[in-house]
Amino acid sequence: MSAEENMTAANDTVSLTNDMSGLHIRPPERFIFSGNKADSWKIFHKRWSNYSLLTRLNHKPREIQVALLENCLGDDAMKIYQGMQFDTPETERTVDDILQALEEYSIGILNETYERFAFRQRKQGEGEAFDKFYNDLRVLSKTCNFCIRCSDSLLRDQIVEDVRDQLTKQELLKIQHLTLQKSVDICRAAEMASIHSQGMGLDTAQIMRVYETSQIKEPVSKRECQFCGYTHVPKRNRFPAHGKPCHACNEKGHFESKCSNKDRRT
């Protein structure tokens, strides 16, 4: 790209910051290959996508888009980019072409088997916050090509299998129709209970016993029914005489032994 084209691109970059009703939107920080290349690329790619959307960059000329992306590459990334081979000539190269090439270099061709293996190997570490463990699982799952319908159930299963606290795991296994959200709620509640228990001098087992006790409903006492004369738990519309005719007065809803009309007729 010529110096004149770069100058035009730089000037247009300034105007991009004013596309959203005067809102100034800064381009992403320059992309540098540091630490985990795949993780660094995913973060940059997400920020670039957001920036492109907010500034409506796709409405700008191709050369402006390319110049801006190149300007967001650090020195090491620029050297790698300049050494890449493209099927299209530089005068026709698009931002998507460059992004795809950089992604293949950073992440490589997606190995679904390995990505799922990495997902299955992720376990909650000792002293690790549950939300950190859960967030990492969600990030790992995005490169596993799980179908939309089974993604939540696979995340749920991984939580049940590899949450560190054994009492929490037992609590999860008790629930017949366990959803992902329910499993997350239980794990968060158990973690908070464990934190609070430290200040109260209780261990996790004691806290869970208190929790389980609080879930037990008080038994409802039985008493003699005023409509049928039997002793049972009072439930509206669910007693032996409900809908049955009285042999004394033929009215429905009570038996002869509890008929008040019989006494009046006598």
N, C-alpha and C positions, 0 to 999 in steps of 0.2 A: 504494500500500500504506500502511495507517495506521501511526501510531507504535507502537500496541500490537502489530500484526503484526510490525513490524520488531524490537521488543524480544523477542518470542517466537522469532523466527528467530535472533536473536543468541544467546539462551540455548541454543537447540538446536544452534547451531554448536559450542558448547563441548563438548556431549555427543558430537558426531561424532568428536572426536579420541580417544574412548575405545572406538570400536566394534571395533577390532582387538586384543582381549585387552590393553587398557591401553596400546597403542602410540599415541603422540601424533602425529597427522598434520596438518601445517599446510596451510591452503588455499594455492592458487597465489598468487604475487605479483600485485598488481593489474595488469590489462591496460592497457597504454599504447600508443597508436599512435606508434611512433618508428621512424625509418629506413624499412626495407622493411615496409610494412603486412602483406603476405602472409606474410612470414617470421615477423614478430612474432605474427601470429594463429596460425600453425601451431604455434609453440612453446607459446603459452598453451593452445590447444585440447588439445594432447597432455597437458599438466600437469593440466588440468581433468578430462580423461577418466580419468587415473590416480587423481586425488583422489576422484572420484565412485565409482570402482570400489572403492578401498580402504576408503572410509567407508560403502559401501553406501547412497549418497545416494538412489538411485532408490527405496528403501523409505520415504523420508521423504515427508511431505505435499507437494503441489505448491507451495504458497506458501513452504514452507521452502526448497525447492530453488531457486526463483526468487530469493528474498531473498539467499541465499548467493552465487549467481552475480552478482547486481547488486552485492553488496558487494565482488566481485573485479574490478570495472571501475574503471579510473582516471577522473579527472574528464573528460578529453576523450572517452573511450569512453562514459561515462555520458551526456554531452550528445548524442552521436551516436545512442545507443540511444533516448533519450527522444524524439528527433525522427523515429524510424522509424514506419512505418505497418504494422500487423499485421492479418491477416484475423480473428484471434480477439480478443475483448475482454480487457482486463487481468486480469479475474477468472478467465479460463480459459486464459491464456497459460502455456505450458510452457517448461521449460529448452531443449528441442529447438527450439522456435519461435525463441527468442532466439539460440541458437547458430547456427542456419541464417541468420538475418538478419544477424548480425555477420560470418559467413563470406562471404556474398554481398557485403557492403560491403567487406570486407578484400581478398578475392581476386577478386571478380567472378564472373560466369558462366564456367565453365571453357571455355577455348578450346583444344581438343585440338591443333589445328594449330600454334598458337603454342607450347604447352607442348613439343611434340615438336621444334619448331624450336629452342627454347632448349636442349633436351637435346642435339641434334646439334651445336650451336655450342660446347658446353663442351669446351675443350681444356686440356691440362695446361700451366700457365704455367711460365716459366723459373724454376728454383729452387723450384718448388712440390713439396711432398712428395706421393708417389703416393697415400698414404692419404687426404689432403685431396681430391685430384682424384677418387678413387674414391667417397668418401663423398658428395661433391656430385652425382656422377652418380646415385647411388642415390636421393638426395632428389629430384632433378629427375624421375627416372623414375616416381615415385609419382603425379604429376599428368598422366602421358602416356596413361593408360588402356591400357597394354600388357597383352596377355593373359598369364596366369600362365605358360603354356608357353613363350612367346617372350621373356619379360622378361630372363632370364639371358643368352640369346644376343645380345640387343640391347645389353646392358651390355658383354658381351665384345667385340662388334664396335666399340663406341665406344672402348674401351680400346685395342684394336689400332690403330685409326685415328688416335687423338689422344694417345697416350702420347708424350712429348716426345723421349725418347732413341731415336735411329734404330737402334742396335744391338739394343736391347731389342725394338723393333718387328720387326726381321728375325728375331729368335729366336722371337717369337710366331708369325710367318707360316710358320715351318718345321714347326710341329706340325699334323698332319693332323686329329686329333680334339681340338681345343682347347676346353676347358671354361672357364667363368667362373672357377672356383676356381684352375685351373691358370694362367690368365693373370694372376690376382692374385698368385699365389705367385712367378711368374717376374719380375714387375715389382718386387715387394718385394725379391727376392733380388738383382736387378740394381742396385737403388737402394742396398742395403747394400754390395754389392761396390764400387760407385762411391765411397761414403763411405770405405770401408777403403782403397781404392786411393790416395786423396789423401794418406793418411799413409804409404804405401809408395812414393810417387813413380811410380805407374803410372797410365796413362790407361785409360779404359773399354774401349778396343779390346783392350788387353793382357789385362785381366781377363777379357773374354769369350773370348779365345783360350785362356786357362788353363782356363776353365770347359768349353769345347768339348773340349779335350784330355782333361779328366778324364772326359768322357762316352764316350770311345772305349775299347772293350773290347779287351783284349789278345787277339791271334789264338791260337787253339788249334792246337798243332802236330799234324801227322798222323803216324801210325806204322803199322807192319804189324800187321794184325789177327790175333790168335791163333786165331780161329775160321774166317775165310775166306781169309786169306793176302794180301788186298788191303791197300793203303795208303790210309787214310782217317781223318777225324776220329773219335775214339772216342766213340760214342754208344750208350748201353744200349738194347738191343732195336731198334736201327736200323743194321743192317749186312747185307751181302748174304746171309750164311748163316743169318740169323735165320729160324727156322721151316722151313728147307729140310732134306731128308733127306740123310744122307751115303751115297754109293754103295758105301762099303766096309762099313759096319756098320748102315746104315738108321736110325741115331739122328739126331734133328733138332738143328740148332743149329750145325753145322760142315760144312765141305766135306771131301772125301776127302783133299786135300793136307794138312789139319790134323788128321786122324783119329788119335787116340792108341790107339784100340781095334784098329786095323789092325796096329800093331806088336806088340801083345800076342798077337793071333791068329796072327801069323806065328811 
